Amino acid sequence: LKQNVIEEAFKRHSWEGKANEVLRVIQLNTLEDRSVNDKVQWDRAVKFMEEFLSDKLKNSENLLHELVGPGFYERWVYWKYVTPEQSVKSLIKSELEHLMNTNRADCQFKSNLSQEEYNIVRRQLESRGIKVDMESIRNTWFSVYRRHFIKHSLNKCYECKKGFWIYSKNVENSE
């Protein structure tokens, strides 16, 4: 529904050429505005971000669960089964997570895999006798990356709880 509303709004509304730049300046000024006056407002803002990110994380986990199917525990306790496609996606997911863990030093992953990373995952799976196409890897990567990104953002949000003093004192060189 949200996507349809956005598309319909863009279809029915026309912008002047200069409007984008004016809105961009207003947006940047608002984002840089130091408008949090006390710890209560800070805590409310952090709580809002936590709730929002937690909700997004839950949605992302659900999408990933649908993609790879039930885990070992669910299969045994609830008698659920994995489709052949979910089984392959689960293997792709584990290879992608392995790739992320081996490259943990930089911890900055892009939303799209490079051709080299696709080939690494594909070769690893082919060595196990599993043929996969790039589209399956791409779809699985999107869900794995999204979960990773949201978890990383949520961790930063938790760290922001302690950041009001730094914010209020306008300390430089701090995250």
Solvent accessible surface area in square Angstrom, and as a share of the most:
residue,aa,sasa,rsa
1,L,175,0.87
2,K,152,0.64
3,Q,110,0.49
4,N,96,0.49
5,V,89,0.51
6,I,69,0.35
7,E,78,0.35
8,E,69,0.31
9,A,54,0.42
10,F,133,0.55
11,K,155,0.66
12,R,198,0.72
13,H,103,0.46
14,S,100,0.64
15,W,122,0.43
16,E,130,0.58
17,G,76,0.73
18,K,157,0.66
19,A,25,0.19
20,N,80,0.41
21,E,99,0.45
22,V,83,0.48
23,L,79,0.40
24,R,129,0.47
25,V,83,0.47
26,I,95,0.48
27,Q,109,0.48
28,L,92,0.46
29,N,92,0.47
30,T,91,0.53
31,L,130,0.65
32,E,128,0.57
33,D,88,0.45
34,R,125,0.46
35,S,68,0.44
36,V,42,0.24
37,N,121,0.62
38,D,66,0.34
39,K,98,0.41
40,V,82,0.47
41,Q,73,0.32
42,W,35,0.12
43,D,61,0.32
44,R,156,0.57
45,A,50,0.39
46,V,11,0.06
47,K,119,0.51
48,F,130,0.54
49,M,84,0.37
50,E,30,0.14
51,E,94,0.42
52,F,98,0.41
53,L,18,0.09
54,S,46,0.30
55,D,75,0.39
56,K,61,0.26
57,L,30,0.15
58,K,128,0.54
59,N,64,0.33
60,S,1,0.01
61,E,61,0.27
62,N,79,0.40
63,L,90,0.45
64,L,5,0.02
65,H,77,0.34
66,E,118,0.53
67,L,41,0.20
68,V,19,0.11
69,G,5,0.04
70,P,15,0.09
71,G,39,0.37
72,F,139,0.58
73,Y,149,0.57
74,E,39,0.18
75,R,95,0.35
76,W,176,0.62
77,V,73,0.42
78,Y,130,0.49
79,W,192,0.67
80,K,94,0.40
81,Y,172,0.65
82,V,40,0.23
83,T,68,0.40
84,P,112,0.70
85,E,117,0.53
86,Q,38,0.17
87,S,49,0.32
88,V,47,0.27
89,K,15,0.06
90,S,44,0.28
91,L,53,0.26
92,I,0,0.00
93,K,42,0.18
94,S,51,0.33
95,E,14,0.06
96,L,0,0.00
97,E,45,0.20
98,H,106,0.47
99,L,17,0.08
100,M,15,0.07
101,N,83,0.42
102,T,85,0.49
103,N,60,0.31
104,R,143,0.52
105,A,112,0.87
106,D,89,0.46
107,C,43,0.26
108,Q,135,0.60
109,F,34,0.14
110,K,159,0.67
111,S,65,0.42
112,N,109,0.56
113,L,13,0.06
114,S,56,0.36
115,Q,109,0.49
116,E,122,0.55
117,E,45,0.20
118,Y,15,0.06
119,N,30,0.15
120,I,61,0.31
121,V,1,0.01
122,R,66,0.24
123,R,140,0.51
124,Q,84,0.38
125,L,0,0.00
126,E,64,0.29
127,S,92,0.59
128,R,128,0.47
129,G,67,0.64
130,I,33,0.17
131,K,170,0.72
132,V,19,0.11
133,D,81,0.42
134,M,57,0.26
135,E,85,0.38
136,S,23,0.15
137,I,0,0.00
138,R,107,0.39
139,N,67,0.34
140,T,0,0.00
141,W,7,0.02
142,F,116,0.48
143,S,14,0.09
144,V,1,0.01
145,Y,36,0.14
146,R,71,0.26
147,R,39,0.14
148,H,47,0.21
149,F,113,0.47
150,I,11,0.06
151,K,90,0.38
152,H,68,0.30
153,S,25,0.16
154,L,14,0.07
155,N,85,0.43
156,K,107,0.45
157,C,10,0.06
158,Y,95,0.36
159,E,111,0.50
160,C,55,0.33
161,K,95,0.40
162,K,159,0.67
163,G,15,0.14
164,F,33,0.14
165,W,155,0.54
166,I,67,0.34
167,Y,43,0.16
168,S,59,0.38
169,K,120,0.51
170,N,88,0.45
171,V,67,0.39
172,E,132,0.59
173,N,158,0.81
174,S,54,0.35
175,E,212,0.95
